[in-house]
Amino acid sequence: MKEFLLVFRADYQSMPKTSPEQMQANTQKWMNWIAGIAAQNKLSDRGNRLESSGQVLKSGGLISDGPYAEIKESILGYTLIQAESIEEATVLCKECPVLLFGGSVEIREISKL
């Protein structure tokens, strides 16, 4: 079994404003999706959401506010899963709630050192 990092991306600015009830329904969609992966014993780490602000440290000690202003999409969060192949990992991501509002899922295999 291989391990994969799922990176969830979306444009914070274009995400629809939602009521508390809609936010709760969206959270439930995420919980159900993660639970479905866990039920298959393929969840390594549920991960977390990330704040929209941060800093970027570059070589030479240059620090700037991040994420990058010139990039439209921001990283919203991450999850670690297990799958036999990248194709299987991709199938597991097809129902990811981030896709419902124009976001994307980057699927990356984690190399063992």
Secondary structure, DSSP 8 states (H G I E B T S, - for coil): -EEEEEEEEE-GGGS----HHHHHHHHHHHHHHHHHHHHTT-EEE---B--S-EEEE-GGG-EEEES-TT-S-EEEEEEEEEESSHHHHHHHHTT-GGGGGT-EEEEEE----
